[in-house]
């Protein structure tokens, strides 16, 4: 069940800054999941204590790309993002032994 709610972690410069400074981690989650379900999934999957969960639905965007044969138009689907704040002393290590 936890794998169906949490789709993937968001690993960007901004998300890394949040995790280093504020102990907050970002995930792409299922659009129908609630904050309580997200909290339970993170606690079960990573064995940490979650203090709070903030969610936002990111809108779809139109993208254009220039190629040799001309302009290709496409779009990026919308998704739900969850920013999870962990309790003091807990952390998630996405990279393991790299």
N, C-alpha and C positions, 0 to 999 in steps of 0.2 A: 504494500500500500504506500509506503514512503517513497518508493521509486516512481510511482505514478503521479504523486503530487510534486515532488522536486524534479524538474526536468534537467537542469544543469546549473552550475555556479557561473556567475558573471565575473570574469577576470579581466578588468581594465585598470588603467592607472587610477581612476577615481575610486573604484571599488577597493583596490589595494590600499589606497590612502585611508579609506574608512576603516578597513580591517586593522591597520597598524595603529591608527590614532584613537579611534572610538570603539574598537572591538565590535564592529558591525560587518556583516557578511551579506552579499547580494546573491540572489538566486532567480532564475527564470522558473516560474511555477505554473501549474495548471490553472487556466482562467476561472474555473468553477470552484477552486479551493478557497476555504475561509482562512482567517488568521489563526484560528485554533488548530485547524488541520495542519497548517504549515508549521506551527510551533511543535506539535507532536511529531511530525515527520522529521524535522531537524534534530530534535532531542533523541529520537530513536536511531536515526541513521548515523549521527556523529558522536553520540554519547556525551552531550553537553547540556548545560542548563540555559534555557532561553529566557531573557528578561522581557523583551517586547518584539513585536512584529509590525512593520509598516509595509503597506502594499500600494502599488500604483499600476494602472493599466496603460502601457505605452502604446501610442497610436501607430497605425500603419503609415508607411512613408513611400512616396513614389521616388524611384531612382532612375537615372539616365546614365548610359555608358556609350562613349564614342568608340566605334570600331571601324575597320577598313570598309566594311560594307554599309556603314551608316550608323544612325542612332538606334540603340536598343533601349526600349522603355520597359521597366519592370517595377515591382513593388516588394517591399518588405512587410511581412504580416505583423499584426499587432500581437502583443504578448503581455503577460502579467509579471511584474517584477516584485519581489519581496526583499526588504532589507531587514535582516534579523539581528537584533542586539543581544549579545550573550552576557551572562552574569560575570561578575569579577572572577578572575582566575581561570576562566575557560577560554579555549581557542580552538579553531579548526585549522588543520594543516592539509590544504588541498594537494600540495606537491609531493608529500611523502619524503622519500630518500633521494631526491634528485641532487 
